Amino acid sequence: METLKDTIRLRHHILRGIRLYFEEQGFYHVDTPHLQHYPPFEPHIKPLTTVIRHPNGTSDTRTLHASPELAMKYLLPHIDHPIFQIAHVYRNDDHSPLHRHEFTLLEWYRLGQSSATLINDCHHIMELARHYAPHQRFSHPNRTSCAQTKAQAMTIQECLHRHSDIDIATCLTPQAPYGDLNAIRDHALRLNIHCAHDDTWDDVFHRLFLATVQPHLNQSTTPILLTRYPRPLGMLARPCDDDPRFCQRFELFVCGIELAHGYVECRSADENLDALRTMGTPHHHIHQDFITALHHHPLPPCCGMALGVERLLMLTSHRPTLHTSQHALAPL
């Protein structure tokens, strides 16, 4: 049985290997603030907040960051160098075997390179982690095991068509990159998937995905890289050049668990505003300081990736949940 000492040793070796890898690749390590003035721009992420009290007696609410993404993007136009960070991040109403209110996120950005370089980074990180895994493989007790570190790539459109006979492109309007809610609801109802009256396009898509695609991911003995996400799920990814209904976002699944996601970044203020509105970000969640900064200093051509460290540790040590890590066991 794995002890707390084993858990800490595993975490130490994997994080040390990650730091060494990025330093050898010429990255700068950065450390950005955890407290922010704006809540997360992703509508589905609920923030953890705190109150800052000032010497003059006033106070204001700050949000603990759900990701270092925007803070790292502030830096990119000024340093013109690849960067990485290993940061604790915080999310409310997000507690399950695969989620925690506080967890560790590895995030990195490459300049002037394609998304293929990010995937290659993931392969290297998985390979160094697999070295410490029992039987040199990733596994999850309720899913499958995987000895591979090279991912099989397929588009979201191909994946959904294969497992549900749905062409997701028919659920995206050609006039604008917003989802056709009635079209995707019709597909879900045809497959006897329940839809609530207030479901968004995003909600119905994830119901379809969980019902038709996720069971196959859970049993895949090869990592799966899903690419070309629909624009309503695009985050701050650039639209695809050949079809703006889709975007240059991708996600890496290992043993059916999302381990990492990334995208080719929107660069200008207008591109980022359009992406935020497309994904339904409320106006008061839009980081106006970030948009203003982009007006003066657009991002250089870049792509970024985020990887869940606890999920990597869980898959490496054959645990069923994140909640046996050193943080969950600490009596604080």
C-alpha positions in Angstrom: 0.0 0.0 0.0 1.3 3.5 -0.9 2.2 5.6 2.1 2.3 9.4 2.5 6.1 9.2 2.1 5.6 7.4 -1.2 3.2 10.1 -2.4 5.5 12.9 -1.5 8.5 11.2 -3.1 6.6 10.6 -6.3 5.4 14.2 -6.4 8.9 15.5 -5.8 10.5 13.4 -8.6 7.8 14.2 -11.2 7.8 18.0 -10.4 11.6 18.0 -10.4 11.6 16.3 -13.8 9.1 18.8 -15.2 11.1 21.8 -14.0 14.3 20.4 -15.5 12.6 19.6 -18.8 11.4 23.2 -19.3 14.7 24.7 -18.1 16.5 22.6 -20.6 14.1 23.8 -23.3 15.1 27.4 -22.5 11.9 28.4 -20.7 11.7 31.1 -18.0 9.9 30.1 -14.8 7.4 32.8 -13.7 5.3 33.3 -10.6 2.1 35.4 -11.0 -0.3 36.6 -8.3 -3.0 34.3 -7.1 -5.4 37.2 -6.2 -7.2 38.8 -9.1 -9.8 41.6 -9.5 -12.0 39.7 -11.9 -13.7 36.3 -11.6 -12.9 33.5 -14.0 -13.9 34.2 -17.6 -15.2 30.6 -18.1 -18.9 30.7 -17.3 -18.9 27.2 -15.8 -16.1 27.9 -13.2 -17.3 29.2 -9.9 -14.8 31.4 -8.1 -13.4 31.3 -4.6 -13.3 34.8 -3.2 -11.8 36.7 -0.3 -12.1 40.3 1.1 -9.1 42.6 1.1 -9.2 45.3 3.8 -7.2 48.5 3.2 -5.6 50.8 5.7 -8.2 53.6 5.0 -11.0 51.3 6.1 -12.3 50.4 2.7 -12.4 46.9 1.3 -12.9 45.1 -2.0 -13.5 41.5 -3.1 -10.7 39.6 -4.9 -10.9 36.2 -6.6 -8.4 33.4 -6.1 -7.2 32.6 -9.6 -8.7 29.5 -11.3 -5.8 29.5 -13.7 -2.6 31.7 -14.2 -3.5 32.0 -17.9 -4.3 35.7 -18.2 -1.6 36.8 -15.8 1.0 34.8 -17.8 -0.3 36.4 -21.1 0.3 39.8 -19.6 4.0 38.9 -19.6 4.4 37.4 -23.1 4.4 40.6 -25.2 7.1 42.1 -22.9 9.6 39.3 -22.5 9.4 37.6 -25.9 10.4 34.3 -24.4 8.7 30.9 -23.6 7.4 30.7 -20.0 6.1 28.1 -17.6 4.5 28.0 -14.1 3.5 25.4 -11.6 0.8 27.1 -9.6 -1.9 26.2 -7.1 -5.3 27.2 -8.4 -8.7 27.4 -6.9 -12.3 26.6 -7.9 -15.5 26.6 -6.0 -18.4 24.0 -6.2 -15.9 21.6 -7.9 -15.3 18.6 -5.6 -15.4 15.1 -6.9 -13.0 12.1 -7.3 -11.4 14.0 -10.3 -11.8 17.6 -8.9 -10.6 19.6 -5.9 -11.2 23.1 -4.7 -7.4 23.6 -4.7 -5.1 21.8 -7.1 -1.8 22.2 -8.9 -1.7 23.3 -12.5 1.3 23.3 -14.8 0.9 25.9 -17.5 3.3 26.8 -20.3 3.5 29.0 -23.4 5.6 28.6 -26.6 6.2 31.5 -29.0 6.2 31.2 -32.8 5.6 27.4 -32.8 2.8 25.1 -33.7 0.5 23.2 -31.3 2.4 20.0 -32.2 5.3 21.3 -30.0 2.9 21.5 -27.0 1.8 17.9 -27.6 5.4 16.8 -27.8 6.0 18.5 -24.4 3.1 16.4 -23.0 4.6 13.3 -24.4 7.9 14.1 -22.7 6.2 14.9 -19.4 4.1 11.6 -19.6 7.3 9.7 -20.3 9.1 11.0 -17.3 6.1 10.3 -15.1 5.6 6.8 -16.5 9.1 5.9 -15.4 7.8 6.0 -11.8 4.6 4.1 -12.4 4.0 0.5 -11.4 4.6 -1.7 -14.4 5.6 1.4 -16.4 2.1 2.3 -17.3 -0.7 4.7 -16.5 -3.9 3.3 -15.0 -7.1 4.0 -13.1 -8.9 1.3 -11.1 -12.3 2.1 -12.6 -11.2 2.6 -16.1 -8.3 1.1 -18.0 -4.5 1.0 -18.2 -2.2 2.6 -20.7 1.4 1.9 -21.4 1.7 4.4 -24.3 2.8 8.1 -24.1 2.1 9.0 -27.7 -1.4 10.1 -28.4 -3.8 9.2 -31.2 -5.3 12.4 -32.6 -8.8 12.8 -34.0 -11.1 15.8 -34.4 -14.2 16.3 -32.2 -16.3 16.0 -35.3 -14.8 12.6 -36.2 -15.1 11.3 -32.7 -18.8 12.2 -32.3 -19.7 10.9 -35.7 -17.9 7.6 -34.9 -19.6 7.1 -31.5 -23.0 8.8 -31.9 -23.5 9.2 -35.7 -23.8 13.0 -35.1 -22.2 15.6 -37.4 -21.6 18.4 -34.9 -21.1 20.8 -37.8 -24.8 20.7 -38.4 -25.3 22.1 -34.9 -23.2 25.2 -35.6 -24.7 28.1 -37.7 -22.8 29.0 -40.8 -23.6 32.7 -40.4 -21.8 33.0 -37.0 -19.8 30.7 -34.7 -22.6 30.2 -32.2 -24.2 26.9 -31.5 -27.7 26.0 -32.9 -29.3 25.0 -29.6 -32.4 23.4 -31.3 -30.3 21.3 -33.6 -28.1 19.9 -30.8 -31.1 19.3 -28.6 -32.8 17.3 -31.3 -29.8 15.0 -31.6 -29.7 14.5 -27.8 -33.4 13.7 -27.6 -33.1 11.3 -30.5 -30.6 9.4 -28.4 -32.8 9.6 -25.3 -30.4 12.0 -23.5 -32.3 14.2 -21.1 -32.1 18.0 -21.7 -33.2 20.5 -19.1 -35.3 23.5 -20.3 -32.6 25.9 -19.4 -29.6 24.0 -20.9 -27.2 25.9 -23.0 -25.6 24.6 -26.2 -22.5 23.9 -24.1 -24.6 21.9 -21.6 -26.2 19.7 -24.2 -22.9 19.1 -26.0 -21.4 17.8 -22.7 -24.4 15.6 -22.1 -23.9 14.1 -25.6 -20.2 13.8 -25.0 -20.5 12.0 -21.7 -23.1 9.6 -23.0 -21.6 8.6 -26.3 -17.9 9.4 -26.3 -16.7 9.2 -22.7 -17.3 5.4 -22.3 -15.0 4.8 -25.3 -12.3 7.1 -23.9 -12.5 5.3 -20.5 -11.5 2.0 -22.2 -8.9 3.4 -24.6 -5.4 1.9 -24.0 -3.9 4.7 -26.0 -3.9 8.4 -25.0 -6.4 10.3 -27.2 -5.9 13.9 -28.4 -9.2 15.5 -29.4 -8.8 18.5 -31.7 -10.8 21.2 -33.5 -13.4 22.0 -30.9 -16.6 23.9 -31.8 -16.3 27.6 -31.3 -18.8 27.8 -28.4 -16.3 25.6 -26.5 -13.2 27.4 -27.8 -12.1 29.3 -24.8 -9.5 31.9 -26.1 -8.4 29.7 -29.1 -8.1 31.1 -32.6 -10.7 30.0 -35.1 -9.6 27.4 -37.7 -8.6 29.0 -40.9 -10.6 26.6 -43.1 -13.8 26.7 -41.0 -14.4 29.4 -38.4 -17.2 27.3 -36.7 -14.3 25.4 -35.2 -11.2 26.5 -33.3 -7.6 25.5 -32.6 -8.3 24.0 -29.2 -7.2 20.4 -28.2 -7.5 18.2 -25.2 -5.4 15.2 -24.1 -7.2 12.2 -22.5 -5.4 9.4 -20.7 -7.4 6.4 -19.4 -10.4 8.5 -20.2 -9.4 11.3 -17.9 -8.7 14.8 -19.3 -5.1 15.4 -18.4 -4.3 18.5 -20.4 -5.8 21.1 -22.7 -4.4 23.9 -24.8 -4.9 26.1 -27.9 -3.3 28.4 -30.4 -4.0 31.7 -28.8 -6.1 34.6 -29.9 -3.7 37.6 -30.1 -5.5 40.9 -30.4 -7.9 42.6 -28.0 -10.7 42.2 -30.6 -10.0 38.5 -31.2 -10.1 37.8 -27.4 -13.3 39.8 -26.9 -15.0 37.9 -29.7 -13.9 34.6 -28.2 -15.2 35.6 -24.8 -18.6 36.6 -26.1 -18.8 33.5 -28.3 -18.3 31.3 -25.2 -21.0 33.2 -23.3 -18.7 35.0 -20.8 -20.8 37.5 -18.7 -19.7 41.1 -19.2 -18.6 41.6 -15.6 -16.4 38.5 -15.9 -14.4 40.0 -18.8 -11.0 41.1 -17.6 -11.1 44.7 -18.9 -7.5 45.4 -17.8 -6.4 42.4 -19.9 -8.3 43.6 -23.0 -6.9 47.1 -22.5 -3.3 45.7 -22.3 -3.9 43.8 -25.5 -4.9 47.0 -27.3 -1.4 48.4 -26.5 0.6 45.1 -26.7 -1.0 42.3 -28.7 0.2 38.8 -27.9 3.0 37.5 -30.2 2.2 34.3 -32.1 1.9 31.7 -29.4 0.2 28.6 -28.1 -0.3 27.5 -24.5 -1.1 24.3 -22.6 -2.3 23.5 -19.0 -1.8 20.1 -17.4 -3.3 18.9 -14.1 -0.5 17.7 -11.9 -2.6 15.8 -9.4 -4.3 13.9 -12.2 -0.9 12.9 -13.6 0.1 11.7 -10.1 -3.2 9.8 -9.8 -2.7 8.0 -13.1 0.9 7.3 -12.3 0.2 5.7 -8.9 -3.0 3.8 -9.9 -5.3 5.7 -7.5 -9.1 6.0 -7.9 -9.2 9.6 -6.8 -7.2 12.8 -6.3 -8.0 13.0 -2.6 -5.2 10.8 -1.4 -2.5 13.3 -2.2 -0.4 15.0 0.4 -2.7 18.0 0.4 -5.8 16.0 1.1 -4.0 14.1 3.9 -2.5 17.2 5.6 -4.5 18.0 8.8 -5.0 21.7 8.1 
